[in-house]
């Protein structure tokens, strides 16, 4: 277990402060630093009405931040079934189309997240209650293939990378989850295989990704093993999967002033097995949960930065990693504030910029890691 004392956190904060000029000094953007190494940096972005106080491209303050720092975006929610499919027949792409137009107008690439989030609570209610009729497998195949085919035909030439399947592995069992859709298929492997084959057929130039939240912290061994079995199965069955999306929702848990136990050796072994099968890597949803760090923002920022740096040092060592996306650029709009609030009620400091849009030590970690990274092959 790695310990981070109060003195070490303060020292890390001081070092970051020296290395971190104000934006008025016009430091290179994170995407510029990434691009110099054949990589890209980006973030999720939300939809909102113009001028709304949200982590949205329609919020001028947030838009300025992502336009300054990012080269690739991903919709936080607007490409998911719940937002696109009001019923079994209709598609409503209005909000996503606006996001994509914005990204392209600002010369940013776009990821598609996700064509199938295989988790019951994140499927639309009409799908969980769907009557698959006397031939459930044929009905399920038609429903899934129509969804993916439609979106890939619409956007396959405009989306750089699709999370084709998201979180199908149950972290407790290491097996694929069961949903109304997989029960109708009768074979979860057939379901996910169809998703990838359909995406490849209708978006032949896009990167196809399996995305999941297996982590380097203890307690994730079963989850990692299940993901490896899934990836091995894809290769054995010649399923067209290009990359593993490593969500990277990491966190400092436990006693304040001490970083969470992590399994660096086991994590490297996991990544080695993934790339050994020929998969690329994508950091798709990075943030650092500061749940158990002290209230003092200097200490929290130092703890987050130190923990992130140790993690990113490992991830950036793999030349198979090119795209790096955070799950939000500004603490004010971070999803963790609602999903995993701090006991003291303060805003989570999980992203590269604080609630006033000012860069934090975590941003400096990304800048240093991109600057130190080996150039990626073209």
URDA-V874963 format. One record per pair of residues at least 6 apart in sequence whose C-alpha atoms are under 7 Angstrom apart, sorted by sequence separation. I is the first residue (numbers start at 1). J is the second residue. If there is no record, write none. Layout:
i->{I	I}
j->{J	J}
This chain:
i->{34	48	53	56	57	78	85	103	169	170	182	185	214	253	254	294	328	342	353	354	34	51	52	55	56	84	85	103	132	169	170	252	253	293	352	353	48	50	51	84	132	168	169	252	352	31	46	47	49	50	51	84	168	182	214	31	45	46	47	48	100	214	290	337	352	30	45	46	337	352	45	176	336	290	288	331	78	79	331	78	331	331	331	330	329	330	331	332	328	329	330	331	332	329	330	331	330	43	165	330	42	45	41	42	43	44	45	46	41	42	43	44	45	46	40	41	42	43	44	45	46	164	40	44	164	209	79	80	115	208	209	210	211	212	213	215	79	80	208	209	210	211	212	213	73	79	80	207	208	209	210	211	212	213	215	244	248	72	73	74	209	211	213	243	244	245	246	247	249	256	257	71	72	73	74	242	243	244	245	246	247	248	249	250	251	252	255	256	257	31	71	72	73	74	75	242	243	244	245	246	247	248	249	250	251	252	253	254	256	29	30	31	74	87	243	245	247	248	249	250	251	252	253	281	282	286	287	29	30	31	200	252	280	281	282	283	284	285	286	287	82	140	252	280	282	283	284	285	286	81	82	197	282	283	284	285	81	196	197	218	140	162	164	166	167	196	217	218	140	161	162	163	164	165	166	167	196	217	218	156	157	160	161	162	163	164	165	166	193	216	217	112	118	137	152	156	159	160	161	162	163	216	47	111	114	115	116	117	118	136	137	163	174	216	259	301	110	111	112	113	114	115	116	117	118	119	136	137	149	153	173	174	110	111	112	113	114	115	116	117	118	145	148	149	152	153	156	172	109	111	112	114	148	152	171	172	174	175	216	291	114	128	132	171	174	145	149	170	305	309	169	305	316	319	119	169	290	304	120	290	302	119	290	301	305	289	288	287	287	6	5	4	5	4	3	4	3	2	2	1	1	55	54	40	41	42	43	44	39	40	41	42	43	44	45	38	39	40	41	42	43	44	13	43	43	10	13	9	12	10	9	9	33	34	37	30	33	37	38	39	33	37	38	37	38	20	16	16}
j->{40	54	59	62	63	84	91	109	175	176	188	191	220	259	260	300	334	348	359	360	41	58	59	62	63	91	92	110	139	176	177	259	260	300	359	360	56	58	59	92	140	176	177	260	360	40	55	56	58	59	60	93	177	191	223	41	55	56	57	58	110	224	300	347	362	41	56	57	348	363	57	188	348	304	304	347	95	96	348	96	349	350	351	351	351	352	353	354	351	352	353	354	355	353	354	355	355	70	192	357	70	73	70	71	72	73	74	75	71	72	73	74	75	76	71	72	73	74	75	76	77	195	72	76	196	241	112	113	148	241	242	243	244	245	246	248	113	114	242	243	244	245	246	247	108	114	115	242	243	244	245	246	247	248	250	279	283	108	109	110	245	247	249	279	280	281	282	283	285	292	293	108	109	110	111	279	280	281	282	283	284	285	286	287	288	289	292	293	294	69	109	110	111	112	113	280	281	282	283	284	285	286	287	288	289	290	291	292	294	68	69	70	113	126	282	284	286	287	288	289	290	291	292	320	321	325	326	69	70	71	240	292	320	321	322	323	324	325	326	327	123	181	293	321	323	324	325	326	327	123	124	239	324	325	326	327	124	239	240	261	184	206	208	210	211	240	261	262	185	206	207	208	209	210	211	212	241	262	263	202	203	206	207	208	209	210	211	212	239	262	263	159	165	184	199	203	206	207	208	209	210	263	95	159	162	163	164	165	166	184	185	211	222	264	307	349	159	160	161	162	163	164	165	166	167	168	185	186	198	202	222	223	160	161	162	163	164	165	166	167	168	195	198	199	202	203	206	222	160	162	163	165	199	203	222	223	225	226	267	342	166	180	184	223	226	198	202	223	361	365	226	362	373	376	177	227	348	362	179	349	361	179	350	361	365	350	350	350	351	257	257	257	258	258	258	259	259	259	261	261	262	333	333	322	323	324	325	326	322	323	324	325	326	327	328	322	323	324	325	326	327	328	298	328	329	299	302	299	302	302	302	303	367	370	373	367	370	374	375	376	371	375	376	376	378	364	361	364}
